Each structure stands twice: as structure tokens, then as C-alpha cells.
Amino acid sequence: MKAWVCKRFSDPFELELTDIPVPEPREGEVRVRVSAAGLAFGETLILEGGYQKTPQLPYIPCSEMSGIVDAVGPDVAKLRVGDRVAAFSVSLSGGGLAEYCVLPQQFVHQIADEIDLADAAAILMNNWTAYNALFRRANIAAGETLVVFGASGGVGSAALAVGQTLGARTIAVGSDPAAAEFIGAAEFIDYRDGDVYEKVRQLTGGRGADVYFDPVGGEMFDQAMRAIAPAGRILVVGFTSGKPADVRTNLVLVKMISIIGVEGRLAIEETGQQGWNDLHTLVSLINEGKIRLQPTVRYKFLDAPKALNDLRSRRTKGKLIVKIAA
């Protein structure tokens, strides 16, 4: 089979299109004939050697994918050959940028027939991060105001959709007002036009937002600290700005602010059955059509390195996927 393979971590990253044997599933594993792979910003950091965890080399990128189950190992009960599935490699083993991938059965989930198989590569990782952050970590309530930074990106657009499903009022913050309709944002703030702080306060009658979803960090985090409601929560999801924020603890104290770290994999690995139960709930919500699917931008398999570079340079909007099967 053909696969994009990283043989060493470097900046700029290097990928090689390679012919390797088709993997065989072992006990408790399934093999997926991959239809599409979902890209995430963290994947570029992995390839550059800048992620908080380091997978084994050689490494096939992308922990998120969709496809058809084409083989099952012993002791696989809930999945059958021919099932349409989406998968999220919680263990950071990657494997999505290949024609076939073998995963533990618990990482693989059946999807509804109504969901396009290629688009299904975009339904798990970002939606899980957003759902865990908003539902479990921030305990957001219907009617609260949620501000999403980086709203036109993959995880940002997922947070908008999940927040709307949970009943929050959502305000998107980004740099492309034309993307507002594309990502389903009823209220949009262009951060280039001035202080986000002032605009959030205007939209909330001076009170500030209850919850911030922040995959950007740096200056945007500072804006959140200034325009947050009493007992508000800031969800720290990433640092696409390249600059982690400095926390002013005096503001944390006087406003009773909660600053909450979000790491999707740890939310499954370190919370026992709770994380798995929440993930299964999310899959059910998606299959039932209760969470709006993210808009996707599709690339061809041979253009996978370009797709990752476009993602790294933030030249895109929505969720990027790489089509693998025709």
C-alpha cells in the first residue's frame, strides 16, 4: 500500500510517499480501508518535533480518518467487515495518511449512512476537543455566552457547532468576516478592526462573556481576561499564535476566573470510563444529526504535504481533509 511516511522529525517537516506492506489486524484490532484523513494543527507540530508527545518513527501522520472496515482480528465484537466508520487514534499512533490503517476497535466508531464518508474524517477529533472542553470542563449552560477564538479553523468551527448544540450564545472571532456564513456564525468579530475586548463588552451589555474557547493564546488570551464575566471560564486549547499567554493572577482573583486546560487525548486516557462514555455520547449526537458537521476543504492524496503546509501557515478555513480512496 502507499503511505506518507515521516522518517525523522524536522523543521520544515519531511514526508516521503512510500510503498509498505498492508498491515494485519491482531486481537482486538480492525483494519480500515481509508477513505479520507482529517488534518489537525497539532499534526504539523508532531512532524516538526515540537509536540508535547513524540510518536515512534517511522510515523504515518494523521490520527483521524474515515473509511470501510475490511478486516477484523480475533475478539472484535461490535464491528464487521463493510461497516462505514470514523476513527480517532487516541494513542497518537497516527496512520491516517495511508491506504489502510489498523487500529484498536475502541478507537473506531460506526457512522450514520447520511454522513458523507469523506466528510466523516472531520467529525471526531475537533468535535471531541470542543465537546469535552465545553460540556465536561467548562460545564457551559444554555443561555451563557461563548466566545470562540480562531473560529474559522477546524477546532474553532467545531466549538461553534458544539456550543450551539449545548444552547450557548456563540460569538466567533477571526480575521475573515466572509467566513462567518461558511462556519455558521451568527455573530462575528474581526480582531483586526480593533480591541476584541471592547466588542465583546458591547455585545454583552458590558458584562463580558461567560466562556472563552481559546486555541490561539498570546494577545487573544489577554483580550479574554479583560472581557470576561464574573466566574467566567477560559478554555486553553492551544497556541497557534506561537505564544503562550502570561496569566495575571490579580484578575483571576478579583473576577473568580477559571483557567482550564484542555487536552482531548488525556481526557480519554486519564478519566477512566467517563471519557469513553462522553466520546460515545458525542458520536451518538453526530449520528443523530444534532451537531452541525464542520465545513471541509478537500485535498488529493498526492497533495497531502501541501495541505499540511497550508494548515501550518493558517491559509485555510474550516477542517482540512485529504481524500485517499477514490
C-alpha positions as CSV (number, residue, x, y, z in Angstrom):
1,M,0.0,0.0,0.0
2,K,1.0,3.6,-0.4
3,A,1.5,5.9,2.7
4,W,3.1,9.2,3.5
5,V,5.8,8.5,6.0
6,C,7.9,10.7,8.3
7,K,11.3,9.2,9.0
8,R,12.7,12.0,11.1
9,F,11.2,15.0,12.9
10,S,12.4,18.2,11.4
11,D,11.5,21.8,10.7
12,P,10.5,22.1,7.9
13,F,8.9,18.7,8.1
14,E,9.7,16.0,5.6
15,L,7.3,13.4,4.2
16,E,8.0,10.6,1.8
17,L,5.4,8.7,-0.3
18,T,6.4,5.1,0.3
19,D,5.2,1.6,-0.6
20,I,4.8,-0.5,2.6
21,P,3.1,-3.8,3.4
22,V,-0.6,-3.8,4.2
23,P,-0.9,-4.3,8.0
24,E,-2.7,-7.2,9.5
25,P,-5.1,-6.7,12.5
26,R,-4.3,-8.6,15.7
27,E,-6.5,-9.4,18.6
28,G,-9.0,-6.6,19.3
29,E,-8.0,-4.6,16.2
30,V,-9.7,-3.7,13.0
31,R,-8.3,-2.8,9.6
32,V,-9.8,0.2,7.8
33,R,-9.6,0.9,4.1
34,V,-9.1,4.6,4.5
35,S,-11.3,7.0,2.6
36,A,-10.0,10.2,4.0
37,A,-7.8,11.6,6.7
38,G,-8.5,14.6,8.8
39,L,-5.7,17.2,9.5
40,A,-5.1,19.0,12.7
41,F,-2.7,21.8,13.6
42,G,-1.0,19.6,16.2
43,E,0.0,17.2,13.5
44,T,2.3,19.8,12.0
45,L,3.9,20.2,15.4
46,I,4.4,16.5,15.7
47,L,6.2,16.4,12.3
48,E,8.4,19.3,13.4
49,G,9.3,17.7,16.7
50,G,7.6,20.4,18.7
51,Y,4.6,18.5,20.1
52,Q,4.3,17.5,23.8
53,K,4.4,13.9,22.9
54,T,6.6,12.1,20.4
55,P,5.3,9.1,18.4
56,Q,7.6,6.3,17.3
57,L,9.4,6.6,13.9
58,P,8.7,5.9,11.1
59,Y,5.5,7.7,11.6
60,I,2.5,7.9,9.3
61,P,0.7,11.2,10.1
62,C,-3.0,11.8,11.0
63,S,-4.8,10.4,14.0
64,E,-8.2,11.0,12.4
65,M,-9.7,9.1,9.5
66,S,-12.8,7.6,7.9
67,G,-13.3,4.5,5.7
68,I,-14.6,1.0,5.5
69,V,-13.7,-1.9,7.8
70,D,-12.1,-4.5,5.6
71,A,-10.7,-7.0,8.1
72,V,-11.1,-7.7,11.8
73,G,-8.9,-9.5,14.3
74,P,-9.9,-12.0,16.9
75,D,-12.1,-10.8,19.8
76,V,-13.7,-8.0,17.8
77,A,-17.4,-8.0,18.6
78,K,-19.1,-4.6,17.6
79,L,-17.5,-4.0,14.2
80,R,-17.9,-6.0,11.0
81,V,-16.3,-6.1,7.5
82,G,-18.2,-3.5,5.4
83,D,-19.0,-1.1,8.3
84,R,-18.7,2.6,7.5
85,V,-16.6,4.1,10.2
86,A,-14.8,7.1,11.6
87,A,-11.7,6.7,13.8
88,F,-9.6,8.7,16.2
89,S,-6.2,7.3,17.2
90,V,-6.2,8.3,20.9
91,S,-2.8,6.7,21.4
92,L,-1.1,9.2,18.9
93,S,-0.1,6.3,16.7
94,G,-1.3,8.1,13.5
95,G,-1.8,6.1,10.4
96,G,-4.4,8.1,8.5
97,L,-2.3,9.2,5.5
98,A,-2.2,5.7,4.1
99,E,-4.4,3.4,2.1
100,Y,-5.0,1.1,5.1
101,C,-4.8,1.5,8.8
102,V,-5.0,-0.9,11.7
103,L,-6.5,0.4,15.0
104,P,-7.8,-0.9,18.3
105,Q,-11.5,-1.4,18.0
106,Q,-12.3,1.1,20.7
107,F,-10.9,3.9,18.5
108,V,-13.3,3.1,15.7
109,H,-16.9,4.1,15.5
110,Q,-19.8,3.3,13.1
111,I,-21.2,6.4,11.4
112,A,-24.7,7.0,10.0
113,D,-25.4,6.4,6.4
114,E,-26.4,10.0,6.0
115,I,-22.9,11.2,6.7
116,D,-20.6,11.5,3.7
117,L,-17.8,9.1,4.1
118,A,-15.1,11.6,3.2
119,D,-16.5,14.3,5.5
120,A,-16.6,11.7,8.3
121,A,-12.8,12.1,8.6
122,A,-13.6,15.5,10.2
123,I,-16.2,14.5,12.8
124,L,-14.2,13.1,15.7
125,M,-11.1,14.9,16.8
126,N,-12.1,18.5,16.8
127,N,-15.7,17.8,17.9
128,W,-14.4,15.7,20.7
129,T,-12.0,18.5,21.8
130,A,-14.8,21.0,21.7
131,Y,-17.4,18.8,23.4
132,N,-15.0,17.8,26.2
133,A,-14.0,21.4,26.7
134,L,-17.5,22.9,26.7
135,F,-19.6,20.2,28.3
136,R,-17.2,18.5,30.7
137,R,-14.5,21.0,31.5
138,A,-16.4,24.4,31.4
139,N,-19.8,22.9,32.2
140,I,-21.4,25.5,29.9
141,A,-25.1,26.2,30.5
142,A,-27.8,27.0,28.0
143,G,-28.0,30.8,27.6
144,E,-24.4,31.5,28.5
145,T,-22.3,33.5,26.1
146,L,-19.4,31.6,24.4
147,V,-16.6,33.4,22.5
148,V,-14.6,31.3,20.1
149,F,-11.2,32.5,19.0
150,G,-9.8,31.1,15.7
151,A,-13.4,30.4,14.7
152,S,-12.7,29.8,11.1
153,G,-10.2,27.0,11.8
154,G,-11.0,23.3,12.3
155,V,-11.3,23.2,16.1
156,G,-12.8,26.7,16.3
157,S,-15.7,25.9,13.9
158,A,-16.3,22.7,15.8
159,A,-16.6,24.7,19.1
160,L,-19.2,27.0,17.5
161,A,-21.3,24.0,16.4
162,V,-21.0,22.2,19.8
163,G,-21.7,25.4,21.7
164,Q,-24.8,26.0,19.7
165,T,-25.9,22.4,20.3
166,L,-25.4,22.9,24.1
167,G,-27.6,26.1,23.9
168,A,-25.0,28.8,24.3
169,R,-25.0,32.1,22.5
170,T,-21.9,32.0,20.3
171,I,-19.7,34.8,19.1
172,A,-17.0,34.0,16.6
173,V,-13.7,35.8,16.5
174,G,-11.4,35.6,13.4
175,S,-9.8,37.6,10.6
176,D,-12.2,36.8,7.7
177,P,-15.7,38.1,8.0
178,A,-16.5,36.4,4.7
179,A,-16.1,33.1,6.6
180,A,-18.9,33.8,9.0
181,E,-21.6,32.1,6.9
182,F,-19.2,29.3,6.0
183,I,-18.7,28.4,9.6
184,G,-22.2,29.0,10.8
185,A,-21.5,32.1,12.9
186,A,-24.4,34.5,13.6
187,E,-22.2,37.0,15.4
188,F,-18.6,37.7,14.2
189,I,-15.8,39.9,15.4
190,D,-12.9,40.7,13.1
191,Y,-10.0,41.1,15.5
192,R,-8.1,43.2,13.0
193,D,-10.6,46.1,13.4
194,G,-9.7,46.9,17.0
195,D,-9.9,45.6,20.5
196,V,-11.8,42.3,20.8
197,Y,-12.2,43.4,24.5
198,E,-14.4,46.4,23.6
199,K,-16.5,44.5,21.0
200,V,-17.3,41.6,23.4
201,R,-18.3,44.0,26.1
202,Q,-20.6,45.9,23.6
203,L,-22.2,42.6,22.5
204,T,-22.8,41.5,26.1
205,G,-24.0,44.8,27.6
206,G,-20.8,45.4,29.4
207,R,-20.8,42.1,31.3
208,G,-18.3,40.1,29.3
209,A,-18.5,36.5,28.0
210,D,-19.1,33.5,30.3
211,V,-16.8,31.2,28.4
212,Y,-13.8,31.6,26.0
213,F,-12.6,28.8,23.8
214,D,-9.0,29.7,23.0
215,P,-6.8,27.7,20.6
216,V,-4.8,30.9,19.8
217,G,-3.1,32.1,23.0
218,G,-0.9,35.2,23.3
219,E,-2.7,38.5,22.8
220,M,-6.1,36.9,22.3
221,F,-5.9,35.3,25.8
222,D,-5.1,38.8,27.2
223,Q,-8.3,40.1,25.5
224,A,-10.3,37.3,27.1
225,M,-9.0,38.2,30.5
226,R,-10.2,41.8,30.1
227,A,-13.7,40.9,28.7
228,I,-14.9,38.1,30.9
229,A,-17.9,37.9,33.1
230,P,-17.5,37.2,36.9
231,A,-16.9,33.5,37.4
232,G,-16.1,33.1,33.8
233,R,-14.0,30.3,32.3
234,I,-11.2,30.4,29.7
235,L,-10.5,27.2,27.9
236,V,-6.9,26.9,26.9
237,V,-6.9,24.6,23.8
238,G,-3.7,25.6,22.0
239,F,-1.2,28.2,21.0
240,T,-1.5,28.7,17.2
241,S,-0.2,32.2,17.7
242,G,3.1,30.6,18.8
243,K,3.0,32.5,22.1
244,P,1.7,31.0,25.3
245,A,-0.1,33.6,27.4
246,D,1.1,35.2,30.7
247,V,-1.7,34.9,33.3
248,R,-2.4,37.9,35.5
249,T,-3.5,36.3,38.8
250,N,-4.8,39.5,40.2
251,L,-7.6,39.4,37.5
252,V,-8.1,35.7,38.2
253,L,-8.7,36.6,41.8
254,V,-11.0,39.6,41.6
255,K,-13.2,38.1,38.9
256,M,-13.1,34.5,40.1
257,I,-11.9,33.4,36.7
258,S,-11.2,29.7,36.0
259,I,-8.5,28.9,33.5
260,I,-8.9,25.4,32.2
261,G,-6.5,23.3,30.2
262,V,-8.0,21.1,27.5
263,E,-6.2,18.0,26.0
264,G,-8.5,15.7,24.2
265,R,-6.4,12.6,24.5
266,L,-5.8,13.0,28.2
267,A,-9.5,13.5,28.7
268,I,-10.0,9.9,27.5
269,E,-6.8,8.3,28.8
270,E,-6.8,9.8,32.4
271,T,-10.5,9.9,33.3
272,G,-11.4,6.3,33.3
273,Q,-14.7,5.3,31.8
274,Q,-16.1,8.9,31.9
275,G,-14.0,10.0,28.9
276,W,-15.1,7.0,26.8
277,N,-18.7,7.5,27.8
278,D,-18.6,11.2,26.8
279,L,-17.0,10.2,23.5
280,H,-19.7,7.7,22.8
281,T,-22.3,10.4,23.6
282,L,-20.7,12.7,21.1
283,V,-20.7,10.0,18.4
284,S,-24.4,9.5,19.0
285,L,-25.1,13.2,18.8
286,I,-23.3,13.4,15.5
287,N,-25.0,10.3,14.1
288,E,-28.4,11.7,15.1
289,G,-27.7,15.0,13.3
290,K,-27.8,17.1,16.5
291,I,-24.3,18.6,15.9
292,R,-23.8,20.5,12.7
293,L,-20.9,19.0,10.7
294,Q,-17.9,21.1,10.1
295,P,-17.3,22.6,6.6
296,T,-14.4,20.7,5.0
297,V,-11.8,21.6,2.4
298,R,-10.6,18.6,0.4
299,Y,-7.1,17.8,-0.9
300,K,-5.9,14.9,-3.1
301,F,-3.7,12.2,-1.6
302,L,-0.7,13.3,-3.5
303,D,-1.2,16.9,-2.2
304,A,-1.0,15.9,1.5
305,P,2.2,17.8,2.2
306,K,0.7,20.9,0.7
307,A,-2.4,20.5,2.8
308,L,-0.3,20.3,6.0
309,N,1.7,23.3,4.9
310,D,-1.4,25.3,4.2
311,L,-2.7,24.4,7.6
312,R,0.6,25.3,9.3
313,S,0.6,28.7,7.7
314,R,-3.1,29.3,8.6
315,R,-4.1,30.0,4.9
316,T,-7.3,28.0,5.2
317,K,-10.7,28.0,6.9
318,G,-12.8,25.0,8.0
319,K,-11.5,21.5,8.5
320,L,-8.9,20.2,6.1
321,I,-9.2,16.6,4.9
322,V,-7.1,14.5,2.5
323,K,-9.0,12.2,0.2
324,I,-7.3,8.8,0.0
325,A,-9.7,6.4,-1.7
326,A,-11.3,7.4,-5.0
